[in-house]
Amino acid sequence: MYGETNWSLRPGRADDIEAMAELRAVVMRDDLVRLGRYDAHRVRQRLRDGFSAEYTSVIEVDGAFTGCVTLRPYEGGEGLYLEHFYLAPEVQGRGLGAAVLRELLARADEAAAPVRLVVLQGSAARRLYEREGFTYESEDPVDVLLARRPRAAAAPARPAAPA
C-alpha cells in the first residue's frame, strides 16, 4: 500500500513525453487489443498530440517516474477533464491510483468543479472511478464517459473552546 509520503506529483515537462507515451502503450495494450483497436504508433501518438505540460503531472514514487495524469479545463463546458492517467503495472492495485485520484478530486472540489473522464469499455479502471463518485453519462462501442459532481468542502474544524 502507498502511504502519503512515498509518492508525489510534480509538473510535467516536455522531456517526460516519451516515457508517458511508452507507459500509455503498455497500460492500454490489453484493453485496446480486446476492443480490436490497438495500433502501436497511434496509442503513443495520441498522448504526444494531446500533451500539455501546463495541465500534466508526473507521478513519482520515491523520486522515480511511476505514472502520469492530466487534469485540464473541460472543452465541452464547465469543469475539468481527467485524462492520460496511467500507472506503471508494477504499482497498480496497491492504492496509489486511488490516492492520486483523491488528491486531484480534492482540488476539483475546492474549485467547485465537476470532473469528466473517458474510460475504455470493460476497463478495470472504471471500478476505481465509480468508487470515487463518478457516474455514467454516455457510451459508444469503445468509450464510456463518466462524470463526478463536486462535493462540498468539509466543514472547518471547530475552534478550540477558550481555556
CYANA upper distance limits for C-alpha pairs under 8 A (distance plus 0.5 A):
  1 MET  CA     94 ARG  CA      5.29
  1 MET  CA     95 GLY  CA      6.09
  1 MET  CA     96 LEU  CA      7.80
  2 TYR  CA      6 ASN  CA      7.40
  2 TYR  CA      7 TRP  CA      7.94
  2 TYR  CA     94 ARG  CA      7.05
  2 TYR  CA     95 GLY  CA      6.31
  2 TYR  CA     96 LEU  CA      6.07
  2 TYR  CA     99 ALA  CA      8.34
  3 GLY  CA      7 TRP  CA      8.15
  6 ASN  CA     61 VAL  CA      6.04
  6 ASN  CA     62 ASP  CA      5.81
  7 TRP  CA     59 ILE  CA      7.49
  7 TRP  CA     60 GLU  CA      5.93
  7 TRP  CA     61 VAL  CA      4.73
  7 TRP  CA     62 ASP  CA      6.62
  7 TRP  CA     63 GLY  CA      8.10
  8 SER  CA     59 ILE  CA      6.37
  8 SER  CA     60 GLU  CA      5.83
  8 SER  CA     61 VAL  CA      7.05
  8 SER  CA     63 GLY  CA      8.34
  9 LEU  CA     57 SER  CA      6.28
  9 LEU  CA     58 VAL  CA      6.02
  9 LEU  CA     59 ILE  CA      5.32
  9 LEU  CA     60 GLU  CA      6.80
 10 ARG  CA     57 SER  CA      5.89
 10 ARG  CA     58 VAL  CA      5.79
 10 ARG  CA     59 ILE  CA      7.24
 10 ARG  CA     60 GLU  CA      8.15
 11 PRO  CA     53 ALA  CA      7.54
 11 PRO  CA     54 GLU  CA      8.06
 11 PRO  CA     55 TYR  CA      8.41
 11 PRO  CA     56 THR  CA      6.78
 11 PRO  CA     57 SER  CA      5.11
 11 PRO  CA     58 VAL  CA      6.65
 12 GLY  CA     16 ASP  CA      7.02
 12 GLY  CA     53 ALA  CA      5.46
 12 GLY  CA     54 GLU  CA      7.83
 12 GLY  CA     55 TYR  CA      8.24
 12 GLY  CA     56 THR  CA      5.60
 12 GLY  CA     57 SER  CA      5.25
 12 GLY  CA     58 VAL  CA      5.92
 13 ARG  CA     17 ILE  CA      7.87
 13 ARG  CA     53 ALA  CA      5.96
 14 ALA  CA     53 ALA  CA      7.05
 16 ASP  CA     20 MET  CA      6.74
 17 ILE  CA     21 ALA  CA      6.53
 17 ILE  CA     47 LEU  CA      8.41
 17 ILE  CA     48 ARG  CA      7.07
 17 ILE  CA     51 PHE  CA      7.90
 18 GLU  CA     22 GLU  CA      6.58
 18 GLU  CA     48 ARG  CA      8.38
 19 ALA  CA     23 LEU  CA      6.63
 20 MET  CA     24 ARG  CA      6.61
 20 MET  CA     47 LEU  CA      8.10
 20 MET  CA     67 GLY  CA      7.71
 20 MET  CA     68 CYS  CA      7.20
 21 ALA  CA     25 ALA  CA      6.87
 21 ALA  CA     43 VAL  CA      8.15
 21 ALA  CA     44 ARG  CA      5.19
 21 ALA  CA     45 GLN  CA      7.79
 21 ALA  CA     47 LEU  CA      6.27
 21 ALA  CA     48 ARG  CA      7.20
 22 GLU  CA     26 VAL  CA      6.89
 22 GLU  CA     44 ARG  CA      6.95
 23 LEU  CA     27 VAL  CA      6.55
 23 LEU  CA     67 GLY  CA      7.92
 23 LEU  CA     86 TYR  CA      7.43
 23 LEU  CA     87 LEU  CA      8.04
 23 LEU  CA     88 ALA  CA      7.16
 24 ARG  CA     28 MET  CA      6.37
 24 ARG  CA     43 VAL  CA      7.56
 24 ARG  CA     44 ARG  CA      7.20
 24 ARG  CA     47 LEU  CA      8.13
 24 ARG  CA     84 HIS  CA      8.03
 24 ARG  CA     86 TYR  CA      6.83
 25 ALA  CA     29 ARG  CA      6.23
 25 ALA  CA     40 ALA  CA      7.57
 25 ALA  CA     43 VAL  CA      6.16
 25 ALA  CA     44 ARG  CA      6.47
 27 VAL  CA     86 TYR  CA      7.28
 27 VAL  CA     87 LEU  CA      7.96
 27 VAL  CA     88 ALA  CA      7.71
 27 VAL  CA     89 PRO  CA      7.43
 28 MET  CA     32 LEU  CA      6.50
 29 ARG  CA     33 VAL  CA      6.46
 29 ARG  CA     38 TYR  CA      6.98
 30 ASP  CA     34 ARG  CA      6.61
 31 ASP  CA     35 LEU  CA      6.73
 31 ASP  CA    120 LEU  CA      7.75
 31 ASP  CA    122 GLY  CA      7.99
 31 ASP  CA    123 SER  CA      7.04
 32 LEU  CA     36 GLY  CA      6.56
 32 LEU  CA     37 ARG  CA      5.42
 32 LEU  CA     38 TYR  CA      5.22
 33 VAL  CA     37 ARG  CA      6.35
 33 VAL  CA     38 TYR  CA      5.51
 35 LEU  CA    121 GLN  CA      8.50
 35 LEU  CA    142 VAL  CA      7.47
 38 TYR  CA     42 ARG  CA      8.45
 38 TYR  CA     43 VAL  CA      7.59
 39 ASP  CA     43 VAL  CA      6.47
 40 ALA  CA     44 ARG  CA      7.38
 41 HIS  CA     45 GLN  CA      6.59
 42 ARG  CA     46 ARG  CA      6.48
 43 VAL  CA     47 LEU  CA      7.73
 44 ARG  CA     48 ARG  CA      7.07
 45 GLN  CA     49 ASP  CA      6.44
 46 ARG  CA     50 GLY  CA      6.68
 47 LEU  CA     51 PHE  CA      6.26
 47 LEU  CA     84 HIS  CA      7.77
 51 PHE  CA     56 THR  CA      8.05
 52 SER  CA     56 THR  CA      6.59
 52 SER  CA     70 THR  CA      8.45
 53 ALA  CA     57 SER  CA      8.16
 55 TYR  CA     70 THR  CA      5.98
 55 TYR  CA     71 LEU  CA      6.06
 55 TYR  CA     72 ARG  CA      5.87
 56 THR  CA     68 CYS  CA      7.60
 56 THR  CA     69 VAL  CA      6.20
 56 THR  CA     70 THR  CA      4.68
 56 THR  CA     71 LEU  CA      7.02
 56 THR  CA     72 ARG  CA      8.48
 57 SER  CA     68 CYS  CA      6.16
 57 SER  CA     69 VAL  CA      5.93
 57 SER  CA     70 THR  CA      6.70
 58 VAL  CA     65 PHE  CA      7.38
 58 VAL  CA     66 THR  CA      8.11
 58 VAL  CA     67 GLY  CA      6.41
 58 VAL  CA     68 CYS  CA      4.90
 58 VAL  CA     69 VAL  CA      7.11
 59 ILE  CA     65 PHE  CA      6.69
 59 ILE  CA     66 THR  CA      5.98
 59 ILE  CA     67 GLY  CA      5.23
 59 ILE  CA     68 CYS  CA      5.72
 59 ILE  CA     69 VAL  CA      8.00
 60 GLU  CA     64 ALA  CA      5.46
 60 GLU  CA     65 PHE  CA      5.20
 60 GLU  CA     66 THR  CA      5.59
 60 GLU  CA     67 GLY  CA      7.32
 61 VAL  CA     65 PHE  CA      7.33
 61 VAL  CA     66 THR  CA      6.70
 66 THR  CA     87 LEU  CA      6.42
 66 THR  CA     88 ALA  CA      6.01
 66 THR  CA     91 VAL  CA      8.15
 67 GLY  CA     85 PHE  CA      7.85
 67 GLY  CA     86 TYR  CA      5.77
 67 GLY  CA     87 LEU  CA      4.79
 67 GLY  CA     88 ALA  CA      6.41
 68 CYS  CA     84 HIS  CA      7.15
 68 CYS  CA     85 PHE  CA      6.04
 68 CYS  CA     86 TYR  CA      6.00
 68 CYS  CA     87 LEU  CA      7.28
 69 VAL  CA     82 LEU  CA      7.86
 69 VAL  CA     83 GLU  CA      6.78
 69 VAL  CA     84 HIS  CA      5.59
 69 VAL  CA     85 PHE  CA      4.60
 69 VAL  CA     86 TYR  CA      7.05
 70 THR  CA     81 TYR  CA      8.41
 70 THR  CA     82 LEU  CA      6.22
 70 THR  CA     83 GLU  CA      5.67
 70 THR  CA     84 HIS  CA      6.17
 70 THR  CA     85 PHE  CA      7.13
 71 LEU  CA     80 LEU  CA      6.88
 71 LEU  CA     81 TYR  CA      6.09
 71 LEU  CA     82 LEU  CA      5.11
 71 LEU  CA     83 GLU  CA      7.01
 71 LEU  CA    104 LEU  CA      8.36
 72 ARG  CA     80 LEU  CA      5.97
 72 ARG  CA     81 TYR  CA      5.84
 72 ARG  CA     82 LEU  CA      7.21
 73 PRO  CA     78 GLU  CA      8.05
 73 PRO  CA     79 GLY  CA      6.58
 73 PRO  CA     80 LEU  CA      4.96
 73 PRO  CA     81 TYR  CA      6.43
 74 TYR  CA     78 GLU  CA      6.61
 74 TYR  CA     79 GLY  CA      5.99
 74 TYR  CA     80 LEU  CA      5.09
 74 TYR  CA     81 TYR  CA      5.37
 74 TYR  CA    116 ARG  CA      8.15
 78 GLU  CA    113 ALA  CA      7.85
 78 GLU  CA    114 PRO  CA      7.86
 79 GLY  CA    113 ALA  CA      5.11
 79 GLY  CA    114 PRO  CA      5.23
 79 GLY  CA    115 VAL  CA      6.28
 79 GLY  CA    116 ARG  CA      8.23
 80 LEU  CA    108 ALA  CA      8.03
 80 LEU  CA    113 ALA  CA      6.98
 80 LEU  CA    114 PRO  CA      6.68
 80 LEU  CA    115 VAL  CA      5.20
 80 LEU  CA    116 ARG  CA      6.82
 81 TYR  CA    115 VAL  CA      6.05
 81 TYR  CA    116 ARG  CA      5.39
 81 TYR  CA    117 LEU  CA      6.20
 82 LEU  CA    115 VAL  CA      7.28
 82 LEU  CA    116 ARG  CA      6.68
 82 LEU  CA    117 LEU  CA      5.61
 83 GLU  CA    117 LEU  CA      6.80
 83 GLU  CA    118 VAL  CA      7.90
 87 LEU  CA     91 VAL  CA      7.23
 87 LEU  CA     92 GLN  CA      6.86
 87 LEU  CA     97 GLY  CA      7.75
 88 ALA  CA     92 GLN  CA      7.16
 91 VAL  CA     96 LEU  CA      7.65
 92 GLN  CA     96 LEU  CA      7.54
 92 GLN  CA     97 GLY  CA      7.64
 93 GLY  CA     97 GLY  CA      8.30
 95 GLY  CA     99 ALA  CA      6.67
 96 LEU  CA    100 VAL  CA      6.66
 97 GLY  CA    101 LEU  CA      6.49
 98 ALA  CA    102 ARG  CA      6.50
 98 ALA  CA    128 LEU  CA      7.38
 99 ALA  CA    103 GLU  CA      6.88
100 VAL  CA    104 LEU  CA      6.89
101 LEU  CA    105 LEU  CA      6.57
102 ARG  CA    106 ALA  CA      6.54
102 ARG  CA    132 GLU  CA      8.02
103 GLU  CA    107 ARG  CA      7.02
104 LEU  CA    108 ALA  CA      6.90
105 LEU  CA    109 ASP  CA      6.53
105 LEU  CA    115 VAL  CA      8.37
106 ALA  CA    110 GLU  CA      6.71
107 ARG  CA    111 ALA  CA      6.99
108 ALA  CA    112 ALA  CA      6.56
108 ALA  CA    113 ALA  CA      5.60
108 ALA  CA    114 PRO  CA      7.41
108 ALA  CA    115 VAL  CA      7.71
108 ALA  CA    150 PRO  CA      7.24
109 ASP  CA    113 ALA  CA      6.49
109 ASP  CA    114 PRO  CA      8.23
109 ASP  CA    150 PRO  CA      5.34
109 ASP  CA    151 ARG  CA      6.05
109 ASP  CA    152 ALA  CA      7.21
109 ASP  CA    153 ALA  CA      7.03
110 GLU  CA    153 ALA  CA      6.98
112 ALA  CA    150 PRO  CA      5.80
112 ALA  CA    151 ARG  CA      7.82
112 ALA  CA    152 ALA  CA      8.13
113 ALA  CA    149 ARG  CA      7.68
113 ALA  CA    150 PRO  CA      6.03
114 PRO  CA    147 ALA  CA      7.60
114 PRO  CA    148 ARG  CA      6.10
114 PRO  CA    149 ARG  CA      5.01
114 PRO  CA    150 PRO  CA      5.56
115 VAL  CA    147 ALA  CA      6.13
115 VAL  CA    148 ARG  CA      5.75
115 VAL  CA    149 ARG  CA      7.16
115 VAL  CA    150 PRO  CA      8.07
116 ARG  CA    145 LEU  CA      7.59
116 ARG  CA    146 LEU  CA      6.18
116 ARG  CA    147 ALA  CA      4.77
116 ARG  CA    148 ARG  CA      6.92
117 LEU  CA    145 LEU  CA      6.33
117 LEU  CA    146 LEU  CA      5.95
117 LEU  CA    147 ALA  CA      6.96
118 VAL  CA    143 ASP  CA      6.64
118 VAL  CA    144 VAL  CA      5.96
118 VAL  CA    145 LEU  CA      5.02
118 VAL  CA    146 LEU  CA      6.65
119 VAL  CA    123 SER  CA      7.22
119 VAL  CA    125 ALA  CA      7.75
119 VAL  CA    126 ARG  CA      6.95
119 VAL  CA    143 ASP  CA      6.17
119 VAL  CA    144 VAL  CA      5.82
119 VAL  CA    145 LEU  CA      7.11
119 VAL  CA    146 LEU  CA      8.11
120 LEU  CA    142 VAL  CA      6.32
120 LEU  CA    143 ASP  CA      5.05
120 LEU  CA    144 VAL  CA      6.60
121 GLN  CA    141 PRO  CA      7.75
121 GLN  CA    142 VAL  CA      5.95
121 GLN  CA    143 ASP  CA      5.81
121 GLN  CA    144 VAL  CA      6.56
122 GLY  CA    126 ARG  CA      8.28
124 ALA  CA    128 LEU  CA      8.13
125 ALA  CA    129 TYR  CA      7.10
126 ARG  CA    130 GLU  CA      6.65
127 ARG  CA    131 ARG  CA      6.61
128 LEU  CA    132 GLU  CA      6.95
129 TYR  CA    133 GLY  CA      7.10
129 TYR  CA    134 PHE  CA      5.95
130 GLU  CA    134 PHE  CA      5.14
130 GLU  CA    135 THR  CA      6.70
133 GLY  CA    148 ARG  CA      6.36
134 PHE  CA    146 LEU  CA      6.23
134 PHE  CA    147 ALA  CA      5.51
134 PHE  CA    148 ARG  CA      4.92
134 PHE  CA    149 ARG  CA      8.33
135 THR  CA    146 LEU  CA      5.76
135 THR  CA    147 ALA  CA      5.92
135 THR  CA    148 ARG  CA      6.81
136 TYR  CA    144 VAL  CA      7.87
136 TYR  CA    145 LEU  CA      6.82
136 TYR  CA    146 LEU  CA      5.20
136 TYR  CA    147 ALA  CA      7.11
137 GLU  CA    144 VAL  CA      8.15
137 GLU  CA    145 LEU  CA      5.96
137 GLU  CA    146 LEU  CA      5.87
137 GLU  CA    147 ALA  CA      7.04
138 SER  CA    144 VAL  CA      6.45
138 SER  CA    145 LEU  CA      5.70
138 SER  CA    146 LEU  CA      7.79
139 GLU  CA    143 ASP  CA      6.09
139 GLU  CA    144 VAL  CA      4.72
139 GLU  CA    145 LEU  CA      6.36
140 ASP  CA    144 VAL  CA      7.05
